[in-house]
């Protein structure tokens, strides 16, 4: 009789070999429990901790997970009425808080740093009949990359992630049972560096104990960490990673955020990937996504141009970008407003789009210009030629952030779009503005035909309904600052 992985159509000789190797590693490392982790709509990992024996069985048979985890908003409330007739009519396979199945990827096995004897496996969701759950966001990116591959192209991405680390001074607001709420308060914290001294070496010394935990955690999980830096804001830091293929980069972002937060918490720190923590005089955190197209035939950079196009001036994309690169750039610009809620998915994140804050405000590109939404980097002949999108917030789901880039770029390729002139005044331009509120951004996504076609109308409707739950609770909250403190700073 076939096992579940075979019925899912994903199990072949190579996966069976990976399963055997994973079982051998579990035994050799003496792991007595394994976390089976799945990434939810909001980029957070949910996991089931299995005994080693049960984890070995789950590699072929999967493990059940309540399906409402696919339907949660940012507070962990279910955004669909799963127990009411018709409540999940738009979501075939869901209802009555039934089970879906998590199937682990045996090649993802890691030993979890800081939790002795614990292994970690990444999983994806399937229905019990072996059908893939299309709402699984990793599957959304896989579909986008498969579509890109039909053009003979792949996507490489480098991560540049700003976030905040605080030292916990009093955990009682979060852990006092008399103050528990849904969602609850964060702990009380203090800064690890006072800020406003960008790359200050002496400030780095103050932050070094926490940053060593970040470094060791990332490297223990096999992440290609390149640098750790002090950012401008109080207690703000930045992690930079070497470029990889897009799916691997998205996996790395999920692993980095969640394992670093756990490791820092064990050491008495609170790490937050929320864009704007709830304190005065903070600096917003962004997630700058570096991206380049590669030819699948030879791995070469398809955005690179060897010589400037004839008559190309200093503000023309064709000065340094290939035709493919310019089409991709123009596609990102055309769909900037529609992609906004996938790159900046929280109410909190839209407060970042303000002038002269090293954050974008308008739909513009610039040549090595950090005030523009899109920054083109690299001269002719540069193998590292790339586009940096500065629209994202560090709390974004990486699979959706990257999928939005693919579908926007593909439309640019299909339409052979040309980019406007580069900006030299990113905050003084009268160009089209990015959305300033999450509801506006969601409406822009609904109206973007290319993104809806790529992501699927069903997925866009599902995403919008989950975000509508978050928006409704925010609008009903009497204390908006307290809402963001509990909803985002405590949990992200």
Secondary structure, DSSP 4 states (H G I P E B T S, - for coil): ---HHHHTT---HHHHHHHHHHHHHHHHTT--EEEEEEE-TTS-EEEEEEEHHHHHHHHHH-EEEEGGGGGB-TTS-BSS-TTSTTTTTTSTT--TT-EEEEEE-GGG-EEPTTSTTEEEEEEEEE-TTS-B-TT-HHHHHHHHHHHHHTTTEEEEEEEEEEEEEEEEEE-HHHH-GGG--SS-PPPEEEESS---STT-HHHHHHHHHHHHHHHHHHHHTT--EEEEEE-SSTTEEEEEE--EEHHHHHHHHHHHHHHHHHHHHHTTEEEE--SS-SSTT-----EEEEEEEEETTT--BTTB-SSPPTT--TT-GGGTB-HHHHHHHHHHHHTHHHHHHHHS-STGGGGG--TTSSS--BS-EEES-TTSSEEEE--TT-TT-EEEEEEE-TTS-HHHHHHHHHHHHHHHHHHT----PPPS-TTT--SPBPPSSHHHHHHHHHT-HHHHHHH-HHHHHHHHHHHHHHHHHHHH-S-HHHHHIIIIITT-
